[in-house]
Amino acid sequence: MIDTNRLSIRPLTLDQLRLHLAGGTALEDEFGALPGHREVVEPLLSILKHFTIPFLQNPNRQPLYDTIWIARDRTLNQFVADAKFKGAPDEEQTVEIGYGTYPAFQRRGYMTELVGGLVAWALKQSGVRRVTAETAVTNTASQAVLLNNGFHPFAQDEHTRWWERER
């Protein structure tokens, strides 16, 4: 659904999300991708089981804002990262994004590219004028991803920094 310089970024259907959680290579088979280093670990595992799957089963929700978006490097033909919105736009036309790179693919710029693609997509949607994210104050890698995508901090406490980018 979104193509960037290196990545094809696709939202997972409920059935594809179940393949993602099951492990093995069924998800790679579904997309014609090579097996690689895809991992679903905590806390994402619990989030998917307890929130994402039930939300995707609810026909009143907007699945593109509830599912996982998976990124495949087209040259490697392997999944390298995933991200998700934390629900549909709120009354302030804001969505929050969360993201993670699989350990074998960290420090290669994938997350900057993935977040950039998703944020650009989100800000083109009706009802979205702002994207937010949160990072640990000490997570400089995640903060660099956000800075490289035009975010700026708008709040902070002892442990967490909140970021935003507006249309």
VEXDREN-2710 file (C-alpha; in Angstrom, 1 decimal):
% VEXDREN-2710
k/r/px/py/pz
1/MET/0.0/0.0/0.0
2/ILE/3.0/2.3/0.6
3/ASP/6.2/2.1/-1.3
4/THR/9.3/4.1/-0.2
5/ASN/12.8/4.0/-1.7
6/ARG/13.6/0.5/-0.3
7/LEU/10.5/-0.6/1.4
8/SER/7.0/-2.0/0.6
9/ILE/4.9/-1.3/3.6
10/ARG/1.6/-3.2/3.9
11/PRO/-1.2/-3.3/6.5
12/LEU/-1.9/-6.9/7.7
13/THR/-5.3/-8.4/7.5
14/LEU/-6.6/-10.2/10.6
15/ASP/-5.6/-13.6/9.0
16/GLN/-2.1/-12.2/8.1
17/LEU/-1.7/-10.9/11.6
18/ARG/-2.5/-14.3/13.0
19/LEU/0.3/-15.7/10.7
20/HIS/2.6/-13.0/12.0
21/LEU/1.9/-14.1/15.6
22/ALA/2.2/-17.8/14.8
23/GLY/5.9/-17.5/13.8
24/GLY/7.4/-19.8/11.3
25/THR/7.5/-18.7/7.7
26/ALA/3.7/-18.7/6.9
27/LEU/3.6/-14.9/6.7
28/GLU/6.7/-14.9/4.4
29/ASP/5.0/-17.5/2.2
30/GLU/1.8/-15.4/2.1
31/PHE/3.8/-12.4/0.7
32/GLY/6.4/-14.4/-1.3
33/ALA/9.1/-13.1/0.9
34/LEU/12.2/-14.9/2.0
35/PRO/12.4/-16.2/5.6
36/GLY/14.5/-14.0/7.7
37/HIS/14.6/-12.4/11.1
38/ARG/11.0/-11.4/11.8
39/GLU/10.2/-11.5/15.5
40/VAL/7.2/-10.7/17.6
41/VAL/8.3/-10.2/21.2
42/GLU/7.0/-8.5/24.3
43/PRO/5.4/-6.0/24.8
44/LEU/4.2/-6.1/21.1
45/LEU/3.1/-9.7/21.5
46/SER/0.7/-8.8/24.4
47/ILE/-0.6/-5.7/22.6
48/LEU/-1.4/-7.8/19.5
49/LYS/-3.2/-10.5/21.4
50/HIS/-5.1/-8.3/23.8
51/PHE/-5.9/-5.3/21.7
52/THR/-5.1/-5.5/18.0
53/ILE/-6.8/-8.8/17.3
54/PRO/-10.0/-7.9/19.2
55/PHE/-10.0/-4.5/17.5
56/LEU/-9.7/-6.0/14.1
57/GLN/-12.6/-8.3/14.9
58/ASN/-14.8/-5.3/15.6
59/PRO/-16.5/-4.1/12.3
60/ASN/-17.1/-0.6/13.9
61/ARG/-13.3/0.1/14.1
62/GLN/-11.0/1.3/11.3
63/PRO/-8.6/-1.6/10.6
64/LEU/-5.8/0.5/9.0
65/TYR/-5.4/2.3/12.3
66/ASP/-5.5/-0.9/14.4
67/THR/-3.4/-3.4/12.5
68/ILE/0.3/-3.9/12.2
69/TRP/2.0/-2.4/9.1
70/ILE/4.9/-4.6/8.0
71/ALA/7.9/-3.4/6.0
72/ARG/9.7/-5.6/3.4
73/ASP/13.0/-4.6/1.9
74/ARG/12.3/-5.2/-1.8
75/THR/15.9/-5.9/-2.6
76/LEU/16.5/-8.4/0.2
77/ASN/12.8/-9.6/-0.1
78/GLN/12.7/-9.9/3.7
79/PHE/10.6/-8.3/6.4
80/VAL/12.8/-5.8/8.3
81/ALA/10.4/-3.9/10.7
82/ASP/6.9/-3.2/11.6
83/ALA/4.8/-0.3/13.0
84/LYS/1.3/0.5/14.0
85/PHE/-1.0/3.3/14.8
86/LYS/-2.5/3.2/18.2
87/GLY/-6.1/3.6/17.0
88/ALA/-8.2/5.8/14.8
89/PRO/-7.9/9.6/14.8
90/ASP/-9.2/11.1/18.0
91/GLU/-11.4/14.2/18.4
92/GLU/-8.3/16.4/17.9
93/GLN/-7.6/14.6/14.5
94/THR/-4.5/13.0/16.1
95/VAL/-3.1/9.5/15.6
96/GLU/-0.2/8.0/17.6
97/ILE/2.4/5.8/16.0
98/GLY/4.6/3.1/17.5
99/TYR/7.4/1.2/15.7
100/GLY/10.2/-1.3/15.9
101/THR/13.0/-2.7/13.7
102/TYR/13.9/-6.4/13.9
103/PRO/17.3/-6.6/15.7
104/ALA/19.1/-8.0/12.7
105/PHE/18.2/-4.9/10.7
106/GLN/18.8/-2.1/13.2
107/ARG/21.0/0.9/12.3
108/ARG/20.3/0.7/8.6
109/GLY/17.8/3.6/8.3
110/TYR/14.8/1.3/7.9
111/MET/12.8/2.8/10.7
112/THR/13.3/6.4/9.5
113/GLU/12.0/5.3/6.1
114/LEU/9.1/3.3/7.5
115/VAL/8.0/6.0/9.9
116/GLY/8.3/8.6/7.1
117/GLY/6.1/6.5/4.8
118/LEU/3.4/5.9/7.4
119/VAL/3.4/9.5/8.6
120/ALA/3.1/10.8/5.0
121/TRP/0.2/8.4/4.4
122/ALA/-1.5/9.3/7.7
123/LEU/-1.3/13.1/7.1
124/LYS/-3.0/12.7/3.7
125/GLN/-6.0/10.9/5.3
126/SER/-9.2/12.9/6.0
127/GLY/-9.6/13.4/9.7
128/VAL/-5.8/13.4/10.5
129/ARG/-3.9/16.6/11.0
130/ARG/-1.4/15.4/13.6
131/VAL/0.8/12.3/14.3
132/THR/2.3/11.8/17.8
133/ALA/4.8/9.3/19.2
134/GLU/6.4/8.7/22.6
135/THR/9.9/7.7/23.4
136/ALA/11.9/7.0/26.5
137/VAL/14.0/10.0/27.3
138/THR/17.1/7.8/26.9
139/ASN/16.1/6.3/23.6
140/THR/18.2/8.5/21.3
141/ALA/17.8/6.1/18.3
142/SER/14.1/6.4/18.3
143/GLN/14.3/10.1/18.9
144/ALA/16.6/10.4/15.8
145/VAL/13.9/8.6/13.7
146/LEU/11.4/11.2/14.8
147/LEU/13.7/14.2/14.3
148/ASN/14.6/12.9/10.8
149/ASN/10.8/12.8/10.0
150/GLY/10.1/16.4/11.1
151/PHE/8.7/15.7/14.6
152/HIS/9.4/17.9/17.5
153/PRO/9.0/17.3/21.3
154/PHE/5.9/18.9/22.9
155/ALA/6.0/17.3/26.4
156/GLN/8.3/15.4/28.7
157/ASP/8.4/13.9/32.2
158/GLU/11.2/12.0/34.0
159/HIS/11.0/9.0/31.8
160/THR/9.1/9.8/28.6
161/ARG/9.2/12.4/25.8
162/TRP/6.2/13.0/23.6
163/TRP/6.6/14.1/20.0
164/GLU/4.4/15.5/17.3
165/ARG/4.2/16.3/13.6
166/GLU/1.4/18.3/12.1
167/ARG/0.1/18.6/8.6
END
